Amino acid sequence: MTSVAVLGAGILGISAAVELLRCGARVTLVTEGHPASGASGRSLSWLNSGGEYPEPYHQLRLAGMDRYRTLLTRNPGIDWIRFDGGLHWDSDTLAERYESQRNKAYDARLLPAADVPVLVPGLDPAALPPAVLFNAGEGWVSLPHLIRHLLHEFALRGGALVTGAGTAAVVVEGGTAVGLRSEAGEFYPADAVLVAAGAGTSAVLHRLGYQLGDRSDLAMLVVTEPKAHGLRAVLNTPRVSVRPHPGSRLAMDHTWYLDQISPAGDGGWTVDPQVAQDLVDEASSLLAGHPRLVPQSWRIGLKPVPGDGLPVLGGVPGLPGCFVAFTHSGATLGIIAGELMAAELLTGRPHPVLAPFRPDRLLAAQDPALSVFRAAPAP
Ligand SMILES: Cc1cc2nc3c(=O)[nH]c(=O)nc-3n(C[C@H](O)[C@H](O)[C@H](O)COP(=O)(O)OP(=O)(O)OC[C@H]3O[C@@H](n4cnc5c(N)ncnc54)[C@H](O)[C@@H]3O)c2cc1C
């Protein structure tokens, strides 16, 4: 039986860990703090493939959405995955976006504002522009709920979870990854290692002598106190992106306030609470009846973004036994990426769907003389 040590208990690490257990591996999951303490704990998690993506990435995202539909069908009572559509008007190129989506047979409809209430409840038609883009097949997930769900299976299948490990590192012996070591020095030996450390991934690889193209950036998710609202779709608008959240809440983010976030003394970030209030007010202005929304939490931190915006999934070149999973779209890809990475890791056979997303394109050795791989252009 193969043993695997996974670094990082965000959605990618946990999803891969559970899939590895399903396939018969022994798994130790080692994380800095607690599960979902990174980006997965503060993600908008819009499940979509509506952007201008290279075809292989579009297909991977569609497969990712498909896995969520299956999960929802198999767990019909859950309230933390929904496919009630996405409404988009955050762009002055709406018509082009619509055309491009239609050309790919992506479920897309340009709706006059007056038609919106028929298909998309909970909105004030007066707050809408003359036309909006409706993508009926899109949805959302609450990742902390999904993580709890997966951790239940992880425990039932005998996975070992190590929380509070501090800044853990990959241990290399004889040029091969042989396990993980916690900040306090505890060693977790394994036949293979998966680094799924979110925005911490480049730091983990840096300790191994690699530089990873990384544009991880600040983000803030605001979740409201419970309030009756009729919204079911995900909205992407010029001033707020918003989705329903379990418990009659709404979750939302945007980018217009990012320059108002400043470092806090404890290594985190801080923002004037009025910014969170302004964001929920933006959401309220779009909703039927303009409910008075109150921010319950606003969580700030880095959002993992690979240097070329595309996922980084596969073996680390020049370091047998070490694999990496790092992506911007970790909600949409959360289940599929774990599934495909686990298969690769256990069989040793590269999965063809992951071919365009190999780490080597964004990795360079810190000492170029030691480089045994190429730095290729993005696919
Ligand atoms: C505001 C926001 C909105 C988003 N919107 C969307 C969206 O609409 N659609 C979408 O698909 N995606 C979205 N994303 C992105 C998605 O949420 C992330 O890609 C995904 O959650 C990343 O999961 P992860 O497991 O890679 O990383 P994380 O969830 O960050 O987990 C990594 C874990 O590793 C731990 N770790 C890091 N370094 C170490 C170390 N050295 N030792 C031990 N532990 C370590 C961290 O503590 C953390 O718990 C959004 C993200 C944010 C923040």
PDBQT file of the ligand as one rigid body, heavy atoms in Angstrom, charges set to zero:
ROOT
HETATM    1  C1  LIG A 401     -12.352  35.982  -1.984  1.00  0.00    +0.000 C 
HETATM    2  C2  LIG A 401     -12.109  34.755  -2.852  1.00  0.00    +0.000 A 
HETATM    3  C3  LIG A 401     -12.973  34.482  -3.907  1.00  0.00    +0.000 A 
HETATM    4  C4  LIG A 401     -12.776  33.355  -4.690  1.00  0.00    +0.000 A 
HETATM    5  N1  LIG A 401     -13.669  33.076  -5.667  1.00  0.00    +0.000 NA
HETATM    6  C5  LIG A 401     -13.564  31.918  -6.366  1.00  0.00    +0.000 A 
HETATM    7  C6  LIG A 401     -14.568  31.569  -7.305  1.00  0.00    +0.000 A 
HETATM    8  O1  LIG A 401     -15.536  32.297  -7.489  1.00  0.00    +0.000 OA
HETATM    9  N2  LIG A 401     -14.431  30.397  -7.996  1.00  0.00    +0.000 N 
HETATM   10  C7  LIG A 401     -13.354  29.567  -7.804  1.00  0.00    +0.000 A 
HETATM   11  O2  LIG A 401     -13.287  28.509  -8.437  1.00  0.00    +0.000 OA
HETATM   12  N3  LIG A 401     -12.378  29.885  -6.911  1.00  0.00    +0.000 NA
HETATM   13  C8  LIG A 401     -12.468  31.027  -6.198  1.00  0.00    +0.000 A 
HETATM   14  N4  LIG A 401     -11.510  31.379  -5.298  1.00  0.00    +0.000 N 
HETATM   15  C9  LIG A 401     -10.304  30.558  -5.218  1.00  0.00    +0.000 C 
HETATM   16  C10 LIG A 401     -10.458  29.309  -4.371  1.00  0.00    +0.000 C 
HETATM   17  O3  LIG A 401     -11.169  29.591  -3.208  1.00  0.00    +0.000 OA
HETATM   18  C11 LIG A 401      -9.058  28.805  -4.045  1.00  0.00    +0.000 C 
HETATM   19  O4  LIG A 401      -8.384  28.519  -5.267  1.00  0.00    +0.000 OA
HETATM   20  C12 LIG A 401      -9.068  27.554  -3.193  1.00  0.00    +0.000 C 
HETATM   21  O5  LIG A 401      -9.828  27.734  -2.020  1.00  0.00    +0.000 OA
HETATM   22  C13 LIG A 401      -7.642  27.208  -2.828  1.00  0.00    +0.000 C 
HETATM   23  O6  LIG A 401      -7.641  26.022  -2.111  1.00  0.00    +0.000 OA
HETATM   24  P1  LIG A 401      -6.250  25.401  -1.697  1.00  0.00    +0.000 P 
HETATM   25  O7  LIG A 401      -6.535  24.115  -1.026  1.00  0.00    +0.000 OA
HETATM   26  O8  LIG A 401      -5.337  25.399  -2.869  1.00  0.00    +0.000 OA
HETATM   27  O9  LIG A 401      -5.603  26.477  -0.698  1.00  0.00    +0.000 OA
HETATM   28  P2  LIG A 401      -6.044  26.964   0.750  1.00  0.00    +0.000 P 
HETATM   29  O10 LIG A 401      -7.485  26.882   0.965  1.00  0.00    +0.000 OA
HETATM   30  O11 LIG A 401      -5.388  28.284   0.962  1.00  0.00    +0.000 OA
HETATM   31  O12 LIG A 401      -5.386  25.886   1.705  1.00  0.00    +0.000 OA
HETATM   32  C14 LIG A 401      -3.986  25.757   1.843  1.00  0.00    +0.000 C 
HETATM   33  C15 LIG A 401      -3.705  25.347   3.270  1.00  0.00    +0.000 C 
HETATM   34  O13 LIG A 401      -2.313  25.083   3.382  1.00  0.00    +0.000 OA
HETATM   35  C16 LIG A 401      -1.832  25.592   4.593  1.00  0.00    +0.000 C 
HETATM   36  N5  LIG A 401      -0.387  25.846   4.432  1.00  0.00    +0.000 N 
HETATM   37  C17 LIG A 401       0.205  26.737   3.614  1.00  0.00    +0.000 A 
HETATM   38  N6  LIG A 401       1.543  26.654   3.742  1.00  0.00    +0.000 NA
HETATM   39  C18 LIG A 401       1.783  25.699   4.667  1.00  0.00    +0.000 A 
HETATM   40  C19 LIG A 401       2.968  25.165   5.233  1.00  0.00    +0.000 A 
HETATM   41  N7  LIG A 401       4.201  25.535   4.854  1.00  0.00    +0.000 N 
HETATM   42  N8  LIG A 401       2.837  24.205   6.192  1.00  0.00    +0.000 NA
HETATM   43  C20 LIG A 401       1.619  23.774   6.581  1.00  0.00    +0.000 A 
HETATM   44  N9  LIG A 401       0.472  24.227   6.061  1.00  0.00    +0.000 NA
HETATM   45  C21 LIG A 401       0.559  25.182   5.111  1.00  0.00    +0.000 A 
HETATM   46  C22 LIG A 401      -2.630  26.858   4.818  1.00  0.00    +0.000 C 
HETATM   47  O14 LIG A 401      -2.646  27.200   6.185  1.00  0.00    +0.000 OA
HETATM   48  C23 LIG A 401      -4.000  26.468   4.277  1.00  0.00    +0.000 C 
HETATM   49  O15 LIG A 401      -4.830  25.969   5.287  1.00  0.00    +0.000 OA
HETATM   50  C24 LIG A 401     -11.666  32.501  -4.468  1.00  0.00    +0.000 A 
HETATM   51  C25 LIG A 401     -10.796  32.770  -3.417  1.00  0.00    +0.000 A 
HETATM   52  C26 LIG A 401     -11.006  33.880  -2.613  1.00  0.00    +0.000 A 
HETATM   53  C27 LIG A 401     -10.064  34.136  -1.453  1.00  0.00    +0.000 C 
ENDROOT
TORSDOF 0
